[in-house]
Amino acid sequence: MVARMGKVELKLEIDADLLGHARDAGLDPSTVLESELRRRLRPGGVQERGRDWSAEAPMADTPEARAARWAEENAEAIKEHNAWIAKHGLVGDEWRKW
C-alpha cells in the first residue's frame, strides 16, 4: 500500500461482472467503497464480525436512498403529525384565502 495525499493505494480483487455493472451505472468503485466503509463505521453503524453481507442493501448512498431511509425511520412521527393536522387543521387556516 502506498499513501498519497491522505489516501492509500489498495489492490483488491472484485468480480469482473460486478465491476462492469458498477462502471456502466457510473459508479466509481473506490468512492463507493469509501462511502460504504464510512457508513458502516459511523456511530451506531459498526457491524459485528462474521456477518454475512451478501444480503445487505446496495452500497450506493444516494440522496434518494437517504430520503427513503429517513421516511422509513420517521414514518410513525409523520403519521401522528398528519393525524393531528387532519383533526386540528393547519396553523393560520382561518386567514388563508385559497
C-alpha positions in Angstrom: 0.0 0.0 0.0 1.2 3.5 -0.9 -0.1 6.6 0.8 -0.7 9.7 -1.3 -2.3 12.9 0.0 -4.2 11.2 2.8 -5.2 8.3 0.5 -3.8 4.8 0.3 -3.5 2.8 -2.9 -5.0 -0.6 -2.3 -5.0 -3.6 -4.6 -8.1 -5.9 -4.3 -10.0 -8.5 -6.3 -13.6 -8.0 -7.4 -16.0 -9.9 -9.5 -15.4 -8.7 -13.1 -19.1 -8.6 -14.0 -20.0 -6.7 -10.8 -17.2 -4.1 -11.6 -18.6 -3.8 -15.2 -22.1 -3.2 -14.0 -20.8 -0.6 -11.5 -18.9 1.2 -14.2 -21.9 1.0 -16.5 -24.0 2.6 -13.8 -21.5 5.4 -13.5 -20.3 4.3 -10.1 -16.6 4.8 -9.1 -15.7 1.6 -7.0 -13.2 3.5 -4.8 -15.8 6.2 -4.0 -18.4 3.5 -3.3 -16.1 1.5 -1.1 -15.0 4.6 0.9 -18.6 5.8 1.4 -19.8 2.3 2.5 -16.9 2.0 5.0 -17.7 5.4 6.4 -21.4 4.4 6.7 -20.7 1.1 8.4 -18.1 2.6 10.8 -20.1 5.7 11.9 -21.5 5.7 15.5 -24.3 3.1 15.6 -23.2 1.6 12.3 -20.4 -0.7 13.4 -21.2 -4.2 12.3 -20.5 -7.4 14.0 -17.7 -9.7 12.9 -18.6 -12.6 10.7 -21.9 -11.1 9.4 -23.0 -12.3 6.0 -23.1 -9.0 4.0 -24.3 -10.7 0.8 -27.9 -10.0 1.6 -27.3 -6.4 2.6 -28.8 -3.4 0.8 -26.9 -1.9 -2.1 -23.9 0.2 -1.2 -24.9 3.4 -3.0 -25.8 6.1 -0.6 -27.7 8.3 -3.0 -29.9 11.3 -1.9 -32.9 9.2 -2.8 -31.7 6.3 -0.7 -31.1 8.6 2.3 -34.6 10.2 1.8 -36.2 6.8 1.7 -34.4 5.7 4.9 -35.4 9.0 6.6 -39.0 8.5 5.6 -39.0 4.9 6.9 -37.3 5.9 10.2 -39.8 8.7 10.8 -42.9 7.0 9.4 -44.6 6.9 12.9 -44.0 10.6 13.6 -45.2 11.6 10.1 -48.4 9.5 10.6 -49.0 11.2 14.0 -48.3 14.7 12.6 -50.7 14.1 9.7 -53.4 12.8 12.1 -53.0 15.9 14.2 -53.4 18.2 11.2 -56.4 16.2 10.0 -58.0 16.8 13.4 -56.9 20.4 14.1 -56.1 21.9 10.7 -53.0 23.9 9.8 -51.9 27.0 11.8 -53.3 30.1 10.1 -56.0 28.2 8.1 -58.5 30.9 9.2 -56.5 33.6 7.5 -55.9 31.7 4.2 -57.8 32.9 1.2 -57.0 29.9 -1.0 
